[in-house]
């Protein structure tokens, strides 16, 4: 009973102190979407991020596929799995490299004005 009381008291003191510090601190949140004024710019920014992520993961998968080839020791099943991983990694890199063009094509299809210039 005494341990529970001390623990509860300590918890209340820590929580109260934490809230007091949090209330006194001035937190400044900056806008992570600076320079984005419309949906087109937001769509472009998101697609750039996805392309970067896909490209990075594809590069990692190239390394993993190489390791799979080395560790397969001639086992046809493992060599087949390594070939699949290599193929998908190459497809991922191609898609990430063509992402800018794909976005421009989608913008043309849906009728967005692309004459303003983009980051691609």
N, C-alpha and C positions, 0 to 999 in steps of 0.2 A: 504494500500500500504506500509506504514511504517513497519507494523508488518511482512508482507511478506518478506521485505528486511532484517529485523533483523533476521528472522528465516533462510533465505537463507544464510546469512553471517555466522550465528552460525553453520549451517550445513556444510558449506565449511571449516570453521576453525576446527571443530571436525573431519571431514573426513581427512583433511590434517594432523592433529596431529596424528590420528590413523594410517595412512599410514606410517608416519615417525617413530613411535614407532615400527610398525610391521617390517619395513625394517631394523631398527637398532638391533632388537632382533635376537639372534641366535637361531633358532629352530632346535632341533635335533630330528629326527624321527628314532625310533628304529624299527628294523624289527620284525613284530609280528609273523613271521613264522620262528623263529630261530630254527635250528636243523632239518628243513624240507628240504630235498635235492632232493626228487623225488615225483612223483605223488602218489605212494603207501603211503608214509608218510603223504602227504597232505590229501588223502582220509581217512586214519585212524584218523587223527586229527579232520577232519570235522565230521566223524561218532561218535567220542567220544563226541564232543560238542552237536550233535543232541541227542544222548542217554542221556546225562546229562539234556538237556532241557526237553525231553519227560518224564524222570523220575521225575523231579521236578514238572512239570505240573500235572503228574498223582498223586503225593502225595497231591498236592493242591486239586485235584478233589476228592480224598478220603475224605478230610475234608468237601468239599462242599456237597458230596453225604450224608455224615453223617448228616449234617445240614438239607438237604432236607428230610431225614427220620424223623428227629425230628420235623420239621415244617409241615409235611404232615398231622398230626392229624388224621390218619386213612383213609384219602381220597384215594380211590384206584387208581385214575389217578396220583396223586402226588407220591404215593408209587411206582407205576410203573416207573415213571420218575426217582425216586431216585435209583431204582434197575438198570435201564439202565446206569445211571451215575456211579454207583459203578462198574458195569461190565466193562465199558469202561476204568475206572481208573485202575482196576486190569489188564486188557489187556495191557494198556500202561506201567505199571510197569514191567510186564513180558517181553514185547518187549524191554524195556530199559535194563533189566538185561541180556537178550539174545543177545544184539546188538553186543558184541564182538565175540560171536560164529557165528552170522550171517555174520559178516564181513569176518571172516576166511573161512567160506563156500563159500562166493562170490569170495574171492581170489583164492580158489582152483578151482572153476568153470572156472574162466577166465585165470587161469594158472599163477598167480603171485607167486613168490617164497616166502613162508612163513617161511623158516627156519631161517631167520635173527632175529627172535624174535620180538615181538611187545609189546605194552603196555597192551594187553588183557590177 
